Amino acid sequence: MPKFSLIVPVYRIEEYLPKCIDSVLAQTCQDFELLLIDDGSPDGCGAICDDYAARHPDRIRAVHQANGGAGAARNHGIRLSRGEYLLFVDGDDSLSPDFLAALAEVIGKTPADLVLFGALVERDGRQVGRLDEAVPAERLLTVRDEPALYFGVMAPWNRAYRRTLFTENDIEFATKVWYEDIRVVTKLLAVAQTAYRLPGAYYHYLQREGSAMNNKNVARNAEILQAYDDILGWYGAHGFLEARRAELTFQAVQHILLAATVRVLLIDRKSPLVGEFRAYMERHFPDFRENRYLPLLDKNKRLVYGLLLKQRYRTVRMIFRVKRLLGR
């Protein structure tokens, strides 16, 4: 049984896929399997997967499925995986060569269910940022004592997961939807016991115009509400809701009231979704204005938060347009 199963959903990324695969094969720690899940990609991705699998049959498995979205591809990979820990890698991203070695060292000395690590954000061939979780590094953490885990990067690719978190709790990615990541990561935080954060940044996240979060389709932003319906229902059914209501409320402030609202405002200031987001917060998180984590918002987000509560949508739109023009 390999230590790591790396699961890569593959769809329309033939330009980037070889770099991703090569970065996995170049790992100084070779205790892994690589699962390339071709999600019915219409370009040359399927052939690339087959070629690499033929040349590295001891390391790589190429799997082809009808198009079901990234969530379905990851679920397929989970079912096929044999590793003790799972890693989800997007096929247009890449890894530093010492990444798995750093993970293996931590796993060898701690019982962490989750091992978090930093990511370098890259765009147009240059580094434009870095993403790190705001929890202590280099020590074993108890997940229930670290609420900041709920407020960080809600992406599947910035942590390694003990595989049994998925298999023993019947947790899967939603399929063909936006915001499938936040659904899964939030559920896993409820069932994980321990976490450890590596201080380094090993994941290279490529920021592309074609990503879902840069999509100009206003209507699909409504799916953030479906995601929270799912999260709240699951937390309630499993007895976690009351214990984590404050964390879920602040997370919703970040993702519904701030991020999704701003995203919609920048596309269409008059979209009814803006009001629907506010109504959802009032209905499902009626005490959000008194949430104890609100002071964690930085000064820029506090400004936007206040303007949104006052329905100063034109001002918010102007602020973000200026920021875009300035490249900030």
C-alpha positions as CSV (number, residue, x, y, z in Angstrom):
1,M,0.0,0.0,0.0
2,P,1.5,3.4,-1.0
3,K,1.8,6.2,1.5
4,F,0.1,8.7,-0.8
5,S,-2.6,8.6,-3.5
6,L,-2.5,11.7,-5.7
7,I,-5.8,12.2,-7.5
8,V,-5.8,14.5,-10.6
9,P,-9.1,15.3,-12.3
10,V,-8.3,15.9,-16.0
11,Y,-10.5,18.0,-18.3
12,R,-9.3,20.4,-21.1
13,I,-5.9,21.1,-19.7
14,E,-3.6,19.4,-22.3
15,E,-1.4,22.5,-22.3
16,Y,-0.6,22.2,-18.6
17,L,-1.0,18.5,-17.8
18,P,2.5,17.3,-18.7
19,K,4.1,19.8,-16.3
20,C,1.7,18.6,-13.5
21,I,2.5,14.9,-14.1
22,D,6.2,15.6,-14.4
23,S,6.2,17.4,-11.1
24,V,4.7,14.4,-9.4
25,L,7.2,12.0,-11.0
26,A,10.1,14.2,-9.9
27,Q,9.3,13.8,-6.2
28,T,12.2,12.8,-4.0
29,C,9.8,10.6,-2.1
30,Q,8.5,7.9,-4.5
31,D,6.0,6.2,-2.1
32,F,2.9,7.2,-4.1
33,E,0.4,6.3,-6.8
34,L,-0.8,8.8,-9.3
35,L,-4.5,8.5,-10.4
36,L,-5.2,10.4,-13.6
37,I,-9.0,10.6,-14.0
38,D,-9.8,11.7,-17.5
39,D,-13.2,13.3,-17.1
40,G,-14.3,12.8,-20.7
41,S,-11.9,15.5,-21.9
42,P,-12.5,16.3,-25.6
43,D,-8.9,17.4,-26.3
44,G,-5.7,15.4,-26.1
45,C,-5.7,14.9,-22.4
46,G,-6.8,11.2,-22.5
47,A,-3.9,10.3,-24.8
48,I,-1.5,12.2,-22.5
49,C,-2.8,10.2,-19.5
50,D,-2.4,6.9,-21.4
51,D,1.1,7.7,-22.6
52,Y,2.3,8.5,-19.1
53,A,0.6,5.4,-17.6
54,A,2.2,3.2,-20.2
55,R,5.7,4.6,-19.5
56,H,5.2,4.5,-15.7
57,P,2.9,1.5,-15.0
58,D,4.2,1.1,-11.4
59,R,3.3,4.6,-10.5
60,I,0.5,5.9,-12.7
61,R,-3.0,4.7,-13.5
62,A,-5.0,6.3,-16.2
63,V,-8.8,6.1,-15.8
64,H,-11.4,7.3,-18.3
65,Q,-15.0,8.2,-17.5
66,A,-17.9,10.1,-19.0
67,N,-17.8,13.8,-18.1
68,G,-19.2,14.3,-14.6
69,G,-17.2,17.3,-13.4
70,A,-14.2,17.6,-11.1
71,G,-16.2,16.3,-8.1
72,A,-17.1,13.1,-9.9
73,A,-13.5,12.6,-11.0
74,R,-12.2,13.0,-7.5
75,N,-14.9,10.6,-6.1
76,H,-13.8,8.0,-8.7
77,G,-10.2,8.5,-7.6
78,I,-11.1,8.1,-3.9
79,R,-12.8,4.8,-4.7
80,L,-9.8,3.5,-6.6
81,S,-7.2,4.8,-4.2
82,R,-5.0,2.6,-2.0
83,G,-2.9,5.2,-0.2
84,E,-2.9,5.9,3.5
85,Y,-3.3,9.7,2.6
86,L,-5.1,11.3,-0.2
87,L,-3.9,14.4,-2.1
88,F,-6.0,16.3,-4.7
89,V,-4.0,18.0,-7.4
90,D,-5.6,20.1,-10.1
91,G,-4.1,19.2,-13.5
92,D,-3.0,22.7,-14.3
93,D,-1.1,23.0,-11.0
94,S,2.3,21.5,-10.0
95,L,4.3,20.5,-6.9
96,S,7.7,21.3,-5.5
97,P,10.0,18.2,-5.7
98,D,10.4,17.9,-1.9
99,F,6.7,18.0,-1.2
100,L,5.9,14.4,-0.5
101,A,9.2,14.0,1.4
102,A,8.1,16.8,3.8
103,L,4.7,15.2,4.2
104,A,6.1,11.8,4.8
105,E,8.4,13.1,7.5
106,V,5.5,14.7,9.4
107,I,3.3,11.6,9.0
108,G,6.1,9.4,10.3
109,K,6.2,11.3,13.6
110,T,2.6,12.5,14.1
111,P,-0.9,10.9,13.9
112,A,-2.3,13.9,12.0
113,D,-5.6,13.3,10.1
114,L,-4.9,16.4,8.0
115,V,-1.5,17.8,7.0
116,L,-1.8,21.4,5.7
117,F,0.8,23.2,3.5
118,G,1.2,26.5,1.8
119,A,0.5,27.3,-1.9
120,L,2.2,29.7,-4.2
121,V,-0.2,31.6,-6.5
122,E,1.1,32.0,-10.0
123,R,-0.2,33.9,-13.0
124,D,1.3,34.6,-16.4
125,G,4.6,32.9,-15.4
126,R,5.2,34.8,-12.2
127,Q,4.4,34.4,-8.5
128,V,1.6,36.8,-7.4
129,G,0.8,35.6,-3.9
130,R,0.9,32.9,-1.3
131,L,-1.8,31.1,0.6
132,D,-1.3,29.8,4.1
133,E,-3.7,28.7,6.8
134,A,-3.8,30.9,9.9
135,V,-3.0,28.2,12.4
136,P,0.2,27.4,14.2
137,A,2.8,25.5,12.2
138,E,5.0,22.5,13.2
139,R,3.0,21.2,16.0
140,L,0.1,18.7,16.3
141,L,-3.3,20.6,16.6
142,T,-6.6,19.4,17.8
143,V,-9.1,20.4,15.1
144,R,-11.9,21.3,17.5
145,D,-9.6,23.8,19.2
146,E,-8.6,25.6,16.0
147,P,-11.6,27.5,14.6
148,A,-9.4,29.3,12.1
149,L,-9.4,26.1,10.1
150,Y,-12.9,27.0,9.0
151,F,-11.9,30.4,7.8
152,G,-8.9,29.6,5.6
153,V,-8.5,28.2,2.1
154,M,-11.6,26.1,1.4
155,A,-9.9,24.2,-1.5
156,P,-9.2,20.5,-1.6
157,W,-5.6,20.9,-2.7
158,N,-3.9,22.5,0.2
159,R,-3.9,19.6,2.6
160,A,-3.3,15.8,2.7
161,Y,-6.2,13.8,4.1
162,R,-6.1,10.5,5.9
163,R,-8.1,8.4,3.4
164,T,-10.4,6.9,6.1
165,L,-11.9,10.4,6.7
166,F,-13.7,9.9,3.4
167,T,-14.3,6.1,3.4
168,E,-15.5,5.8,7.0
169,N,-17.7,8.8,7.0
170,D,-19.3,8.4,3.5
171,I,-18.1,11.9,2.5
172,E,-18.0,12.6,-1.2
173,F,-17.7,15.6,-3.5
174,A,-20.8,17.0,-5.1
175,T,-20.9,16.6,-8.8
176,K,-21.4,19.2,-11.6
177,V,-21.8,22.0,-9.2
178,W,-19.8,25.1,-8.1
179,Y,-18.6,25.3,-4.5
180,E,-18.1,21.5,-4.2
181,D,-14.9,22.2,-2.4
182,I,-16.3,24.1,0.6
183,R,-18.9,21.4,1.1
184,V,-16.3,18.7,1.4
185,V,-13.6,20.5,3.3
186,T,-16.1,21.8,5.9
187,K,-17.5,18.3,6.5
188,L,-14.0,16.8,6.8
189,L,-13.2,19.4,9.5
190,A,-16.1,18.0,11.6
191,V,-14.8,14.5,11.5
192,A,-11.0,15.0,11.6
193,Q,-9.4,14.9,15.1
194,T,-5.9,16.3,14.5
195,A,-4.1,18.5,12.0
196,Y,-0.5,19.6,11.4
197,R,0.6,22.6,9.3
198,L,3.9,22.5,7.4
199,P,5.5,26.0,7.3
200,G,6.6,25.7,3.7
201,A,4.7,26.3,0.4
202,Y,4.9,23.3,-1.8
203,Y,1.8,23.6,-4.1
204,H,2.0,25.8,-7.1
205,Y,-1.5,27.1,-7.9
206,L,-2.0,28.5,-11.4
207,Q,-4.6,31.3,-11.5
208,R,-6.3,31.2,-14.9
209,E,-9.0,33.3,-16.4
210,G,-10.9,30.2,-17.3
211,S,-11.4,29.0,-13.7
212,A,-14.9,28.7,-12.2
213,M,-14.4,31.6,-9.8
214,N,-13.5,33.9,-12.7
215,N,-16.6,32.8,-14.7
216,K,-19.0,35.6,-15.7
217,N,-22.1,33.4,-15.3
218,V,-24.0,35.3,-12.6
219,A,-26.7,32.7,-12.1
220,R,-24.2,30.0,-11.1
221,N,-23.2,32.0,-8.0
222,A,-26.5,31.0,-6.5
223,E,-25.0,27.6,-6.0
224,I,-23.2,28.9,-2.9
225,L,-26.6,28.8,-1.2
226,Q,-27.1,25.2,-2.3
227,A,-23.7,24.5,-0.8
228,Y,-24.7,25.9,2.5
229,D,-28.0,24.1,2.5
230,D,-26.0,20.9,2.1
231,I,-23.5,21.9,4.8
232,L,-26.1,22.9,7.4
233,G,-28.2,19.9,6.7
234,W,-25.2,17.5,7.0
235,Y,-24.0,19.2,10.2
236,G,-27.5,19.0,11.7
237,A,-28.0,15.4,10.7
238,H,-24.6,14.4,12.3
239,G,-25.0,16.4,15.5
240,F,-22.3,19.0,14.8
241,L,-24.4,22.1,14.1
242,E,-24.8,23.7,17.5
243,A,-21.2,23.1,18.5
244,R,-19.9,24.8,15.3
245,R,-22.6,27.3,14.6
246,A,-20.4,30.3,15.3
247,E,-17.7,29.0,12.9
248,L,-20.2,28.2,10.2
249,T,-21.7,31.7,10.6
250,F,-18.4,33.5,10.1
251,Q,-17.5,31.3,7.2
252,A,-20.9,32.2,5.6
253,V,-20.1,35.9,6.2
254,Q,-16.9,35.4,4.3
255,H,-18.3,33.3,1.4
256,I,-21.9,34.4,1.0
257,L,-22.1,38.0,2.3
258,L,-18.6,39.1,1.1
259,A,-17.1,37.0,-1.7
260,A,-20.2,35.8,-3.6
261,T,-21.9,39.2,-3.2
262,V,-18.9,41.1,-4.5
263,R,-18.4,38.6,-7.4
264,V,-22.0,39.2,-8.5
265,L,-21.9,43.0,-8.0
266,L,-18.9,43.2,-10.3
267,I,-20.9,41.4,-13.1
268,D,-24.3,42.9,-12.5
269,R,-25.1,45.4,-9.8
270,K,-28.8,45.0,-10.2
271,S,-28.8,41.2,-10.0
272,P,-31.5,39.8,-7.6
273,L,-28.9,37.5,-6.2
274,V,-27.5,40.3,-4.1
275,G,-30.7,40.5,-2.2
276,E,-31.1,36.7,-2.0
277,F,-27.6,36.4,-0.4
278,R,-28.6,38.9,2.2
279,A,-31.9,37.2,2.9
280,Y,-30.2,33.9,3.2
281,M,-27.9,35.3,5.9
282,E,-30.8,36.8,7.8
283,R,-32.8,33.6,7.7
284,H,-30.1,31.0,8.4
285,F,-27.6,33.0,10.4
286,P,-29.8,35.7,12.1
287,D,-27.1,36.6,14.6
288,F,-24.3,37.1,12.1
289,R,-23.8,40.8,13.1
290,E,-22.9,39.7,16.6
291,N,-20.6,36.8,15.6
292,R,-17.5,36.7,17.8
293,Y,-15.1,36.1,14.9
294,L,-16.0,39.3,13.0
295,P,-12.9,41.1,14.4
296,L,-10.8,38.7,12.3
297,L,-11.8,40.5,9.1
298,D,-9.0,42.7,8.0
299,K,-9.6,46.4,7.5
300,N,-10.5,46.2,3.8
301,K,-13.0,43.4,4.4
302,R,-14.5,45.3,7.4
303,L,-15.0,48.3,5.1
304,V,-16.7,46.2,2.4
305,Y,-18.8,44.4,5.1
306,G,-20.1,47.7,6.5
307,L,-20.9,49.0,3.0
308,L,-22.8,45.9,2.1
309,L,-24.9,46.0,5.3
310,K,-25.8,49.6,4.3
311,Q,-26.6,48.4,0.7
312,R,-23.9,50.8,-0.7
313,Y,-23.5,48.5,-3.7
314,R,-22.4,51.1,-6.2
315,T,-19.5,52.1,-3.8
316,V,-18.4,48.5,-3.4
317,R,-18.4,47.9,-7.1
318,M,-16.3,51.1,-7.6
319,I,-13.8,50.0,-5.0
320,F,-13.2,46.7,-6.6
321,R,-13.0,48.1,-10.1
322,V,-10.3,50.5,-9.0
323,K,-8.4,47.7,-7.3
324,R,-8.5,45.7,-10.6
325,L,-7.3,48.7,-12.5
326,L,-4.4,49.1,-10.1
327,G,-3.6,45.4,-10.2
328,R,-4.1,44.8,-6.5
